[in-house]
Amino acid sequence: MARPKRIDLPFSLYHVMTRTNTGDVAFPDMADERKFLFYVKKYLNLFNYRLHAWCLMPTHFHLLLESTERPALSEFMRRLLTAYTVYFNRRHRRHGHLFQGRFKSYLVDKVNYLLALSRYIHLNPVKDKIAKDPVPYRGSSLKYYVRGGDPPFLFTRETLDYFKGNRKEYEKFIREGLTEDIKPQIIKQAYVGREDFVRRMEQRCGYVRKAGKRLPGNLLKRIDKIRKADLQNAAEVVKKVAQRFGTTPEVIRGGARLRGNIGRARAVSFVLIRETMPWSFREISEFLGLYGKRGLHYYTEKVEGDRNLKKLFEEFMGEKQRKE
């Protein structure tokens, strides 16, 4: 059966799951779990996504994510999985892919299935028989729903509003699922919801594909505003790098295959934009005038492998973090 085309819409709720490539344990200890959540937080901020729930299992994980104006689920997951895999391989002295090449994502009927997905994700450790009690399970967001102390990147309010903010009532709701079949039905390998929801979403996807730039005026204005801000931020990055290397932004973005000091300036610009903006490789390449076959790894390794470039990159990142 052919794999369904990825659905990527603004202001939409997704249940995302991926498994390790060969059955490896992805989160052997608390340090690994914390590092994974560090990257989750980082890319939630970068892509302006919301996280309603998570559960880290030995060989897979679940996220309940919600997009906002900028639908970029594939790029979000690409960044997250790549960053964690690089960290994991270095720490555990392994090589190759950690997770399967294609993650699963299901578009969720938020009105009718937000609670069902929250319960399903939080009960995963018990249903898979690796925990007897779901609340104290270390790799889950459930403990924050029940005990409070929510981390800033976990959005619990909307789910708890169904229980008027009463965490005990939410815990009761979760425990009621221990004796029930709570796995949500997936329709057409892509949706969690009722038939009418599926029809609406298919119509919406079709409209977005056909409409192109003829989107609703208010949404088009918001997208245009985001795009202009992105271009301004990227231009500022290149300007700062150019000043440090004694050249101009026009040269760095000139399109030629640059060598020597100017080539190094382009590499730093590329990695800085990649690190601070939610652009895809294609978008960064177009902005910098890159039309060759050199890819992301080439520029990343060029900076990582040069002590002076790496130091300059870290200096720029430190300045940005201090401003934030």
Steps between C-alpha positions, in 0.01 A plus 500: 500500500634843403596730785261794543628842413608698806231744617648829616247768593510811721315501833465121507550226759722200423579175669860427400683174561825344383690184582867419516654358188613160630322470833774686686406660832474872425494631858723281720513740792381832641781694332380385157140584584597848613706561187213389278261735681761776473483464121120478509489830687750658263304416187162579655632852553661522157192381311243651739329166566307389806557173683196352677652167608797270458603149590848357451499123469807275469479458122264781395342825611170686472443875469169685491594812302305799378614725216433876481545735204802320359422139407837324486451163664749314281772758561423506874541124521804493275678747728394318817597150385828613347609700805419220743659231282826697473505543878405136563761359261774707658406410854452129435774462238281370223442590136212523258133579530332462837140544384310371199516718193134601497314601814127445536268797540123507531285811467274507806146631544593724791146575613401137542830316545742719695413321825503155338849553358627648826380190686630257237849657503519518879389139544746363246750372764229297674341370180846388381559336841814689595333682793226410744404856589501770228537803729858453629629380162811712446481546125147638486338842537223347712675573829478873425130478420435324831754665734552842341833671445449504124813583298456814286490305174210273607155641425266337755239772534277404210474137606447581869230754409275204423526418871480864615868485587448213746806278469347225713208473261740471208688223683168322557426527128840351419461209740155418362678413177705226667216252456379620160612471141604861447698475176351760264383388160717620212323577172678482164837469678490873560214617724372456854141618500153440370404467135373857480836625633686299236283645225558856624875449523522348153308799365731733691812329364361520149419866543849581627662313209287680240485840664875560517525867584124546485471415867272695736625857523570500874701176483687616190596822680630306802704269276638798309594672825683188618684471170615863511622457857687184397674678214596788726642263764697302243636819345611618843688174559686529169577867566662421835702214355611718208625769738708245692657365180561839339264447208144588401170310515476525122822302460392231745168468317658532158426150378857416398683203648697689759837392630735617771389755755181592316400135475549467873278806553227336293527178702459690829205693355335177389533327836391809695184538290433130535538517877292812560224476242241237400598503134552181304827425323341613174394837643844567647667400174278732298569791734877449485503433127617139532424293194764228517480151644657582833256424778430574861767262631770670292446839664442358846818292489696794361411706807530212745838402362657845520574614854492869410173472307340301781612760752355778285173310461473451877575870552216602268263255671598635842421855389160391376416315822601800711266723300215255551 
